[in-house]
Amino acid sequence: MASVADRIVLSFAPSPSDGDPWSGVDTEWIADELCGDTYQQYLRRAHSGPVAVGEEWNEFVSCGCATPQDVVLRVERVEGGTAVGDETTLDVHPRNDTEAVPQ
């Protein structure tokens, strides 16, 4: 049986589309949504169980007025265990090619 991870670091990026996927995307809004208690609880339940670095999850967040923004969450690090559980802290950061996710 997999042990529950203490912390999982996730990065997010807009789902690929034509042109620059970051164009017009409010990363602060997306980060706020992904870090909210309700969304964090959803992620822990939807992705409970074993998890591995490099795994990607296709999700979306609401940008208001029923406008969803598709995002891809990628597991960057798994600390203190090997599975997502109710007590796992999810640390979410924007991702781009020039910026590393904080340690």
C-alpha positions in Angstrom: 0.0 0.0 0.0 1.3 3.5 -0.9 2.2 5.9 1.8 0.4 9.3 1.8 2.7 12.1 0.6 3.2 15.1 2.9 3.6 17.6 0.0 3.2 17.5 -3.7 4.5 20.4 -5.9 2.4 21.0 -9.0 3.0 23.4 -11.8 0.3 24.6 -14.2 0.2 25.9 -17.7 -2.7 26.7 -20.0 -3.7 23.8 -22.3 -1.9 24.1 -25.6 -3.7 26.1 -28.3 -2.7 28.1 -31.4 -0.1 30.7 -30.7 1.3 31.6 -27.3 -0.7 29.6 -24.7 0.1 32.2 -22.0 -1.3 35.1 -24.1 -4.2 36.7 -22.3 -4.1 34.3 -19.4 -4.4 35.7 -15.9 -2.0 33.4 -14.1 -2.7 35.1 -10.7 -6.4 34.3 -11.1 -5.7 30.7 -12.0 -3.3 30.3 -9.2 -5.8 31.7 -6.7 -8.5 29.3 -8.0 -6.1 26.3 -7.9 -5.0 27.1 -4.3 -8.5 27.6 -2.9 -9.6 25.2 -0.3 -12.5 23.7 -2.3 -10.4 23.2 -5.4 -7.5 21.7 -3.4 -10.0 19.2 -1.8 -11.3 18.3 -5.2 -7.8 17.7 -6.5 -6.9 15.5 -3.6 -10.1 13.4 -4.1 -10.0 13.3 -7.9 -6.3 12.2 -8.0 -6.1 10.2 -4.7 -3.8 7.2 -4.8 -0.3 6.7 -6.2 1.3 9.6 -7.9 4.6 10.0 -9.9 6.8 12.9 -10.9 6.0 13.9 -14.5 2.3 12.9 -14.3 0.0 15.4 -15.9 -3.7 16.1 -15.0 -6.0 18.0 -17.4 -8.3 20.3 -15.4 -10.1 23.6 -15.8 -10.8 26.6 -13.6 -13.6 29.1 -13.8 -12.5 32.5 -14.9 -15.9 34.0 -14.1 -19.1 34.4 -16.1 -19.1 30.6 -16.9 -15.8 31.0 -18.8 -13.5 28.0 -18.1 -9.7 28.1 -18.6 -8.3 24.7 -19.4 -5.0 24.0 -17.6 -2.5 21.2 -17.4 -1.2 20.4 -13.9 2.1 18.5 -13.8 3.6 16.8 -10.8 7.0 18.3 -10.2 7.9 16.8 -6.8 6.4 14.3 -4.4 7.7 14.5 -0.8 7.3 12.2 2.2 5.3 9.4 0.5 4.0 8.2 -2.8 0.3 8.8 -2.9 -2.2 11.7 -2.8 -4.3 11.6 0.3 -6.6 13.8 2.3 -3.7 15.3 4.3 -1.4 15.9 1.4 -0.4 19.6 0.9 -0.7 20.6 -2.8 1.7 23.4 -3.6 0.7 24.9 -7.0 2.8 27.3 -9.2 2.7 28.7 -12.7 5.0 27.0 -15.1 6.9 28.3 -18.1 10.1 27.3 -19.8 12.2 30.0 -18.3 11.1 29.8 -14.6 11.7 26.9 -12.3 9.1 25.8 -9.8 10.4 26.9 -6.3 11.9 24.3 -4.0 
